[in-house]
């Protein structure tokens, strides 16, 4: 992927993130994540019904990578089965960790394929992934 396009996608999702803002609804499971290496302090709400991710919301303070990856990740997960979500998260983590992954499964998340070149940004790129994994494990 062209670096200019990569930057545009990341900045667009940072400046105008999708699904930002929490809702007052008991049907959502909530999890909070705070980074040890960055300003990231995000709350996530996830609504799963009949084994389908119906909605995911997030809010808080975070850097461009954590905010944009949350926006893109959430867009890719809503409407998917929990099994599909696990598959996407698995492949995304493999990409971030420079392991084998299926780029067809992660879609636009591939903009973070070279994030490992900036080791201090890896946690930022994984914050949403880790939060969602925690919720679907339970």
N, C-alpha and C positions, 0 to 999 in steps of 0.2 A: 504494500500500500504506500502511496506517495506521502511523504512527510507533511506536505502542505495540507493535503486532505485530512490526514490524521489529526493535525493540530486544529483544523476547522471543526471537525466533529467533536473533539474534546471540548473546545471552547464554547461551541454552541450549546452543548449539554451542561456545561458549567454555568453559563450565563442565563440560560432558560431551561432548567432541568424539568423533565417530565415527572409527574407524580410526587412533587414536593408539597409538603403540608400534611399534617396528621389530621385524623378525623376522630370524632367522639363516637365510637361504635364498639360495643363489647364483643362483636364478632371477629375482631382482629386480635391476633397474638402480637405482643409488643416485645421488642428486644432493643437494648441500648448498647452501643459500641463506642469506646473511646480509644484512640490510638496512643501508643506509647512513644511514637516517633514523629507525630505531626499534630496539627490543631484539630484533627478530626474528632468530632464528638456528635455522633448521629443516633437518632432513634428511628427504628423501622417498625412498621405495622404490616402484618401479613394476614390476609384472609384466605383461608382454604376451605372449600366446600366440596363435598363429594370427590375428594382427591384431585381437585382442580384449583390452581391458584387463581382466585377471583380478582384480587387486588393486592397491591403492595404500595405503601406510602413511606416517605422518609422526610426527616427534617433535622435541622441542627446546623452547626458550624463545621465546615470542612474545606479542605483544599480543592483545587480544580480536578485532580485525579479522583479523589474519593467521591466528589459530587457528580462528576460526569460519568464515572463508571457505575454509580448507583442508578443514575437516570437511564443509561443504556441497558444495564442489566435488567432493571425492572421492566422496561419495555419489551425485552426478550422473554420474560418469564410469565407475564400475565396471560391467562388463558391456557397455560400448559398444565399437563398432568404433573403430579409430584415426581413420577419416574422421569419424565422429560426434563424437569427442573434439575433433578440430580445429575442427569447426563450432561446438561449444559454446564452446571457448576463444576463437575469433574473435568470436562474438557477445558474450561476457562482456567481453572487452577493449573492444569498441566501446561497450558500455554504460558502462563505467568512464570511457572517454575522451569520453563524451557524443556519440557518433556513432550512426548508425542501427543498430538491432539487432532481432532477433526474440525477443520475450520468451517465446514458447512454447518456444524452444530452451533457454533458460537456466534455466527453472523457478524454484526457490526462491532461486537466486542473485540474483534481482531485488531482494533485500533490500539490496543494495549499490548500487542505482541512483542514489542521491544522494551517494555517497562523494566525488564530485568537488567537492562543496561544502567538503570538508576536504582540501585538496591534500596535506597531510602524511600522509594515510592511504591515498593511492592506491597507493603501493608496498606497503603492508601487504595491501591487497586483491588485489594482483597476484602476490604471492610464489609461491603454489601454482600459479597459471596459468603463470608463467614457468618454474618447475621442470618441470612436466609437458611444456610445449612443448619444452624442451631435450632431454628424453628421447625424445619421439616424433619429433623431427627426425632423430635418429641411427638 
